Amino acid sequence: MYKIKITIIGSGNVGAYCASFLAKKDIVNEIILIDVKENISEGKSLDISQMIPLVGSNTKVHGYTNDYSPSINSEIIVITCGIPRKKGMSRDDLVNINGNIISIVVKEVINLSPNAKFIIVSNPLDIMTYVSYIKSNISSSRIVGMAGILDSARYRFFLSKKIGVSPIDIQSLLLGGHGDTMVPLYRYTSVSGIPIKEFISEIDNDQIIYKTRKGGEELVNYLGTSAWFAPSVSIVNMIESILKDSKRIFSCSSFLNGEYGVSDIFLGVPVILGKDGVDKIIELKLNDNEMKLFHKSAKHVKNIIKKLNIK
């Protein structure tokens, strides 16, 4: 019988909650948690395992310290490891620290799971997804960064509070880099099919976008570290779409090869996510201002890539 194994590298808040939410779904046979910190994966996997009887799942969860061998033949590898953002730091401050960590991890796991799809969560996200791509030497369609789903969720939440509707009924797309250069698409936002302009002006919407851009920073200021609940659920949504070949459309950090006039970079764009990873990049007809903002975001990410100094 074919068994589905998911490996999560990094057993901090994001990795552990991702494993917990995924285990509750009961859609995989085995989850492997790996961390360099001694006993953290073993302890958290044991805690999640003891939750399993209470949620009606048959998923097995195992944890290991700095041992990648149990990840062999994983269907999907989720990379959450690295130094989390702390108060006063930007995502970009982490570029070389996390770049070297991700480089080591990818080289360790790719030989054990040569057919795996990768979901990258570590910050700065678009750059770490790029690092994973150049170090894995596999098709770019099998490497995707989790960002737009989280940004869209934050936007939908803030917008729902402003206009007084359920966030479930809001459909939106945010493009570009994960952070201050994300690109709002007012024209592509709607509430149950009703254009957002019927509820809020573009100027007022810009204030919601500003809150969304600063959403991660606000949480860091409260908690002293990065968010974990919403990112974890975002990852699980991506995993489920890949495993079930659902062909769901998400905004993800994906490799661009001429789309939107940009090449050799990972940036947030709408994609169809299926069993092989990114089935297709959807190229929207952006207006001049939207395209200008998108290219500004691309330039910012490329400038950070130039600062990379990884082994």
C-alpha positions in Angstrom: 0.0 0.0 0.0 1.3 3.4 -1.0 1.9 5.6 2.1 2.0 9.4 2.1 4.8 10.9 4.2 5.2 14.7 4.9 8.4 16.0 6.4 8.5 19.3 8.2 11.9 20.8 8.9 11.8 23.0 11.9 9.8 22.2 15.0 9.2 25.7 16.3 5.7 27.2 16.5 5.0 27.1 12.7 6.4 23.6 12.2 4.7 22.1 15.2 1.3 23.7 14.6 1.4 22.8 10.9 2.0 19.2 12.0 -0.9 19.4 14.5 -3.4 20.9 12.0 -2.3 18.4 9.3 -2.6 15.4 11.6 -6.1 16.5 12.5 -7.0 16.4 8.8 -6.1 12.6 8.6 -5.0 12.9 5.0 -1.5 11.6 5.3 0.0 8.4 6.8 3.0 9.9 8.5 4.4 13.2 9.5 8.1 13.6 10.2 9.3 16.5 12.4 13.0 17.4 12.3 14.9 20.1 14.3 18.5 20.8 15.3 17.5 21.6 18.8 17.7 18.4 20.9 14.5 16.7 21.9 12.1 19.5 20.6 10.8 17.4 17.7 10.5 14.3 19.9 8.6 16.1 22.5 6.2 17.9 20.2 5.6 14.9 18.0 4.7 12.9 21.2 2.3 15.6 22.3 0.6 15.7 18.9 0.4 11.9 18.8 -1.4 11.9 22.2 -3.9 14.3 20.6 -4.6 11.9 17.7 -7.1 9.6 19.5 -9.2 12.6 20.5 -9.6 13.9 16.9 -10.3 10.7 15.1 -7.1 10.6 13.0 -4.8 7.7 12.1 -1.8 9.8 11.1 1.5 8.8 12.7 3.8 11.6 13.9 7.5 11.1 14.7 10.2 13.6 15.7 14.0 13.5 15.3 16.9 15.6 16.3 19.2 16.6 13.4 18.6 13.3 11.6 17.2 13.6 8.1 17.2 9.9 7.2 13.6 9.3 8.4 12.4 11.9 5.7 13.3 9.5 2.9 10.7 9.3 0.1 8.6 12.2 1.4 5.9 13.4 -0.8 6.2 17.0 0.4 8.9 18.7 2.4 8.0 21.8 4.3 10.8 24.1 5.4 10.1 26.3 8.3 13.5 26.4 10.0 15.8 29.3 10.5 15.9 32.3 12.8 12.5 33.9 13.4 12.0 37.6 13.1 12.3 39.5 16.3 11.1 42.9 17.4 12.9 45.6 15.5 14.0 43.3 12.7 12.7 43.2 9.1 12.4 39.9 7.2 15.3 41.1 5.0 17.6 41.2 8.1 17.6 37.4 8.1 18.8 36.8 4.5 22.3 35.3 5.0 21.7 33.7 8.4 18.7 31.8 7.1 20.1 31.4 3.6 22.9 29.3 4.9 20.6 27.2 7.1 18.2 26.6 4.2 21.1 25.7 1.9 22.3 23.0 4.3 18.8 21.6 4.8 17.9 21.4 1.1 21.1 19.6 0.3 20.5 17.1 3.1 16.9 16.2 2.1 16.9 16.3 -1.7 19.0 13.2 -2.1 16.6 11.3 0.3 13.4 12.5 -1.5 14.4 13.3 -5.1 10.7 13.5 -6.2 9.4 15.6 -3.4 7.6 18.9 -3.7 8.9 21.7 -1.4 6.9 24.3 0.4 9.2 27.1 1.8 8.0 29.2 4.8 11.3 30.6 6.2 11.9 34.3 5.9 12.7 36.3 3.9 10.4 34.0 2.0 10.9 34.9 -1.6 14.7 34.8 -1.3 14.7 31.5 0.7 12.5 29.9 -2.0 15.1 31.1 -4.5 17.9 29.6 -2.4 16.0 26.3 -2.2 15.6 26.2 -5.9 19.3 26.8 -6.8 20.5 24.3 -4.1 18.0 21.5 -5.0 18.6 21.6 -8.8 15.1 20.4 -9.5 12.2 21.8 -11.6 11.0 25.2 -10.3 7.4 23.9 -10.5 8.2 21.6 -7.5 9.3 24.5 -5.2 6.8 27.1 -4.0 6.8 29.6 -1.2 3.9 30.2 1.2 3.1 33.9 1.4 0.2 35.1 -0.7 -2.3 32.8 1.1 -1.3 34.3 4.4 -1.2 37.8 3.1 -4.7 37.4 1.5 -6.1 35.9 4.8 -4.8 38.9 6.7 -6.3 41.3 4.1 -9.6 39.5 4.2 -9.8 39.7 8.0 -9.0 43.4 8.1 -11.3 44.1 5.2 -14.2 42.1 6.8 -13.9 44.2 10.0 -14.0 47.4 8.0 -17.1 46.6 5.8 -18.9 44.4 8.2 -19.1 41.1 6.3 -17.8 37.6 6.9 -14.2 37.1 5.8 -15.3 33.8 4.3 -17.2 35.7 1.5 -14.3 37.9 0.5 -12.2 36.8 -2.5 -8.9 38.6 -3.0 -5.4 38.4 -4.6 -2.2 40.0 -3.4 0.9 39.8 -5.6 4.6 40.5 -5.3 7.0 40.0 -2.4 6.0 38.9 1.1 6.2 42.1 3.1 6.1 45.9 2.5 6.2 45.6 -1.3 3.2 43.3 -1.7 0.9 44.5 -4.5 -2.8 45.0 -3.7 -5.3 44.2 -6.5 -8.3 46.3 -5.7 -9.9 45.4 -9.1 -9.7 41.7 -8.4 -11.2 41.8 -4.9 -14.9 41.0 -4.4 -17.4 39.9 -1.8 -19.5 36.9 -3.0 -18.9 38.1 -6.6 -19.8 41.7 -5.8 -16.9 44.1 -6.7 -15.2 45.5 -3.7 -15.8 49.1 -5.0 -19.5 48.6 -4.0 -18.3 48.5 -0.4 -15.2 50.6 0.0 -13.3 53.2 -2.0 -9.8 52.5 -3.3 -8.4 55.1 -1.0 -10.0 53.5 2.1 -8.9 50.1 0.8 -5.3 51.4 0.7 -5.4 51.8 4.5 -6.5 48.2 4.8 -3.6 47.2 2.6 -1.2 49.1 4.8 -2.4 47.2 7.8 -2.0 44.0 5.9 1.6 44.8 4.9 2.3 45.5 8.6 0.3 42.5 9.8 3.4 40.4 10.5 5.2 43.3 12.2 2.2 44.0 14.5 2.3 40.4 15.7 6.0 40.5 16.3 5.5 43.6 18.4 2.9 41.8 20.5 4.6 38.4 20.7 8.3 39.1 20.3 8.4 36.5 17.4 6.7 35.7 14.1 3.1 34.5 13.7 2.3 30.8 13.6 -1.4 30.0 13.6 -2.4 31.6 10.3 0.9 30.5 8.5 0.4 26.9 9.7 -3.1 26.7 8.3 -1.9 28.3 5.0 0.7 25.5 4.7 -1.9 22.8 5.3 -4.2 24.3 2.6 -1.3 24.0 0.1 -0.4 20.5 1.2 -4.0 19.4 0.8 -4.3 20.9 -2.7 -1.1 19.1 -3.8 -2.0 15.7 -2.3 -5.6 15.8 -3.6 -4.6 17.4 -7.0 -7.3 19.9 -6.2 -6.1 22.5 -8.7 -6.8 25.3 -6.3 -5.7 28.8 -7.1 -3.5 30.4 -4.5 -1.1 33.3 -4.5 2.3 31.7 -4.0 5.9 32.6 -4.4 6.7 31.0 -7.7 9.6 31.1 -10.2 9.0 33.5 -13.0 10.5 33.0 -16.4 9.2 36.0 -18.3 5.7 36.2 -16.8 4.7 39.7 -15.9 7.9 40.8 -17.6 10.1 39.3 -14.8 12.6 36.5 -15.0 14.9 34.4 -12.7 13.1 35.3 -9.5 10.5 33.9 -7.1 7.6 36.2 -6.4 4.0 36.0 -5.4 1.6 35.3 -8.3 -1.6 33.3 -8.6 -0.9 29.7 -9.5 -2.9 26.5 -9.9 -1.5 24.1 -7.3 -1.8 20.3 -8.1 -0.1 17.0 -7.6 3.1 18.0 -9.3 3.3 21.4 -7.6 2.7 24.5 -9.7 0.6 23.4 -12.6 0.3 26.8 -14.1 1.1 30.4 -13.4 -1.9 32.7 -14.1 -0.8 35.9 -15.8 -3.3 38.6 -15.0 -3.7 41.7 -17.2 -2.4 44.3 -14.8 -2.9 48.0 -15.4 0.0 50.3 -15.6 0.0 51.2 -11.9 -0.3 47.5 -10.8 2.5 46.5 -13.1 4.7 49.3 -11.8 4.2 48.2 -8.2 4.8 44.6 -9.2 8.1 45.5 -10.9 9.1 47.6 -7.9 8.5 44.5 -5.7 10.6 42.4 -8.0 13.4 44.9 -7.9 13.4 44.9 -4.1 13.7 41.1 -4.1 16.4 41.0 -6.7 18.4 43.6 -4.7 18.3 41.3 -1.6 19.4 38.3 -3.7 22.5 40.3 -4.7 23.4 40.4 -0.9 23.2 36.6 -0.6 26.5 35.1 0.6 25.7 31.4 1.1 27.9 28.3 1.0 
